[in-house]
């Protein structure tokens, strides 16, 4: 009897391929730059050593200024209104930037009030699954204080979920690991 054996090989790292198939020209614009209330949400994706991640992909989705989600986002076309979803690759310095609007708060499924926030996903090399977080706003202190999700976060780490007001919008850096690691949500039930 002939026996066949297989040789185990090391796993290949995931990525970096995000810049080749997933970005699209209008991806980082959820509204036109001259739309009323247009803001920029920008930042840097950093690894555990604080070095920029030049080949990550950042996605955001959120409600509009009235707390409504679009029914048909039309994500691949230039936005004519608010489309609710955006995708942006990081550049060589780990930077991303979206043109969007600041959302209104939306209620939870139970009807509890939530602070205005943007949902964010980051895909990066070496990760088998993307990470999911939220972006809150530093100029919403009262709403942030009562937000159901933020109330569950260790007070010392809440700041990792809050974007700082910056010229033309807000800055939100994503720390993938390390002392300043962004709080990521367990949406996959790992």
Secondary structure in CASP SS format (residue, H / E / C, confidence):
PFRMAT SS
TARGET T0000
AUTHOR 0000-0000-0000
METHOD secondary structure of the structure
MODEL  1
X C 1.00
X C 1.00
X C 1.00
X C 1.00
X C 1.00
X C 1.00
X C 1.00
X C 1.00
X C 1.00
X C 1.00
X C 1.00
X C 1.00
X C 1.00
X C 1.00
X C 1.00
X C 1.00
X C 1.00
X H 1.00
X H 1.00
X H 1.00
X H 1.00
X C 1.00
X C 1.00
X C 1.00
X C 1.00
X C 1.00
X C 1.00
X C 1.00
X E 1.00
X C 1.00
X C 1.00
X C 1.00
X C 1.00
X C 1.00
X C 1.00
X C 1.00
X C 1.00
X E 1.00
X E 1.00
X E 1.00
X E 1.00
X E 1.00
X E 1.00
X E 1.00
X E 1.00
X E 1.00
X C 1.00
X C 1.00
X C 1.00
X C 1.00
X C 1.00
X E 1.00
X C 1.00
X C 1.00
X C 1.00
X C 1.00
X E 1.00
X E 1.00
X E 1.00
X E 1.00
X E 1.00
X C 1.00
X C 1.00
X C 1.00
X C 1.00
X C 1.00
X C 1.00
X C 1.00
X C 1.00
X C 1.00
X C 1.00
X C 1.00
X C 1.00
X C 1.00
X C 1.00
X C 1.00
X C 1.00
X C 1.00
X C 1.00
X C 1.00
X C 1.00
X C 1.00
X C 1.00
X C 1.00
X E 1.00
X E 1.00
X E 1.00
X E 1.00
X E 1.00
X C 1.00
X C 1.00
X C 1.00
X C 1.00
X C 1.00
X E 1.00
X E 1.00
X E 1.00
X E 1.00
X E 1.00
X E 1.00
X E 1.00
X C 1.00
X C 1.00
X C 1.00
X C 1.00
X C 1.00
X E 1.00
X C 1.00
X C 1.00
X C 1.00
X C 1.00
X C 1.00
X E 1.00
X C 1.00
X C 1.00
X C 1.00
X C 1.00
X E 1.00
X E 1.00
X E 1.00
X E 1.00
X E 1.00
X E 1.00
X C 1.00
X C 1.00
X C 1.00
X C 1.00
X C 1.00
X C 1.00
X C 1.00
X E 1.00
X E 1.00
X E 1.00
X E 1.00
X E 1.00
X E 1.00
X E 1.00
X C 1.00
X C 1.00
X C 1.00
X H 1.00
X H 1.00
X H 1.00
X H 1.00
X H 1.00
X H 1.00
X C 1.00
X C 1.00
X C 1.00
X H 1.00
X H 1.00
X H 1.00
X C 1.00
X C 1.00
X C 1.00
X C 1.00
X C 1.00
X H 1.00
X H 1.00
X H 1.00
X H 1.00
X E 1.00
X E 1.00
X E 1.00
X E 1.00
X E 1.00
X C 1.00
X C 1.00
X E 1.00
X E 1.00
X E 1.00
X C 1.00
X C 1.00
X E 1.00
X E 1.00
X C 1.00
X C 1.00
X C 1.00
X C 1.00
X C 1.00
X C 1.00
X C 1.00
X C 1.00
X C 1.00
X E 1.00
X C 1.00
X C 1.00
X C 1.00
X C 1.00
X C 1.00
END
